């Protein structure tokens, strides 16, 4: 089916920047919407940003103006550019995608998560 592998997380000082990447691989016809979620211990996972296959982005109010989502369909990869990072952005970030498999069935897939830690 579809495997999602995230990369780019790490430790950064407040005000710094990071770029997350998520590449889709496996047996599929195409990838539809993709997105980034984040979760901290004891809290509900929340949507950070999403983007359609046509490149239409949507970002949560908490990161609007600081984070930018983009994708490269030729590489089946989605990116999240995070600028002006704040300590409250600290979380595990998860990639999400809807994949269309060989028999045309749609499924939602999740990456393994990548840790982003912003120090004050």
C-alpha positions in Angstrom: 0.0 0.0 0.0 1.5 3.3 1.0 4.3 4.1 3.4 5.1 7.6 4.7 8.5 8.5 6.0 9.1 11.8 7.7 12.4 13.5 8.2 13.7 16.9 9.3 12.8 17.1 13.0 15.2 18.1 15.7 16.1 20.6 18.3 16.0 24.3 17.5 16.1 27.6 19.4 13.0 29.8 19.6 12.8 32.0 16.5 14.6 29.4 14.4 13.4 27.4 11.4 13.1 23.8 10.4 11.8 22.1 7.3 10.0 18.7 7.6 9.7 16.3 4.6 7.5 13.3 4.1 7.9 11.0 1.1 5.3 8.4 0.1 6.3 5.1 -1.4 4.7 1.7 -2.2 2.1 0.4 -4.6 -0.4 3.1 -5.3 -2.0 4.9 -8.3 -1.8 8.4 -6.8 -1.7 10.4 -3.6 -4.6 12.8 -3.0 -4.6 15.2 0.0 -1.6 15.3 2.3 -1.1 17.0 5.6 0.8 17.5 8.8 -0.5 16.9 12.3 1.2 17.4 15.7 0.6 15.9 19.1 2.0 16.5 22.6 1.6 14.1 25.5 -1.8 14.3 27.1 -3.2 16.4 24.2 -5.3 15.6 21.2 -3.6 15.3 17.8 -4.3 18.5 15.8 -4.1 19.4 12.2 -1.3 21.9 11.4 -1.6 22.2 7.6 -3.0 20.3 4.6 -2.6 20.6 0.9 -4.6 19.1 -2.0 -3.1 17.3 -5.0 -3.6 20.4 -6.9 -1.5 22.5 -4.5 -4.2 24.3 -2.6 -2.9 24.8 1.0 -4.7 25.3 4.3 -3.0 26.1 7.6 -4.2 26.2 11.2 -4.6 29.6 12.8 -1.9 28.8 15.4 0.7 28.6 12.7 -0.7 30.8 10.0 2.0 33.2 8.7 4.8 31.1 10.2 4.4 27.7 8.5 4.2 26.9 4.9 3.1 23.6 3.4 4.0 22.6 -0.1 4.4 19.4 -2.2 6.2 17.9 -5.1 3.9 15.5 -6.9 6.7 14.1 -9.1 8.5 13.0 -5.9 5.3 12.2 -3.9 6.7 14.4 -1.2 5.1 17.0 1.1 7.0 19.6 3.0 6.4 21.8 6.0 8.6 24.9 6.3 8.4 26.2 9.9 9.7 29.7 10.6 9.7 31.8 13.8 9.3 28.7 15.9 8.0 29.0 19.4 8.3 26.6 22.4 4.6 25.8 22.1 5.4 24.3 18.7 7.2 21.5 20.4 5.5 18.2 19.5 5.7 15.0 17.5 4.8 15.9 13.9 3.0 13.3 11.8 2.6 13.1 8.1 -0.8 12.1 6.7 -1.9 11.2 3.2 -4.8 9.7 1.3 -3.6 7.1 -1.1 -5.4 5.5 -4.0 -4.2 1.9 -4.3 -4.2 -0.4 -7.3 -7.8 -1.5 -7.0 -8.9 2.2 -6.7 -9.7 2.0 -3.0 -8.8 5.1 -1.0 -7.1 4.8 2.4 -5.6 7.2 4.9 -2.0 6.6 6.0 0.2 8.0 8.7 3.9 8.4 9.1 5.9 7.3 12.1 6.3 10.8 13.5 9.3 13.1 13.9 10.1 15.1 17.0 10.4 18.8 16.9 11.7 20.5 20.1 11.9 24.3 20.4 14.0 25.6 23.3 13.3 28.9 25.0 
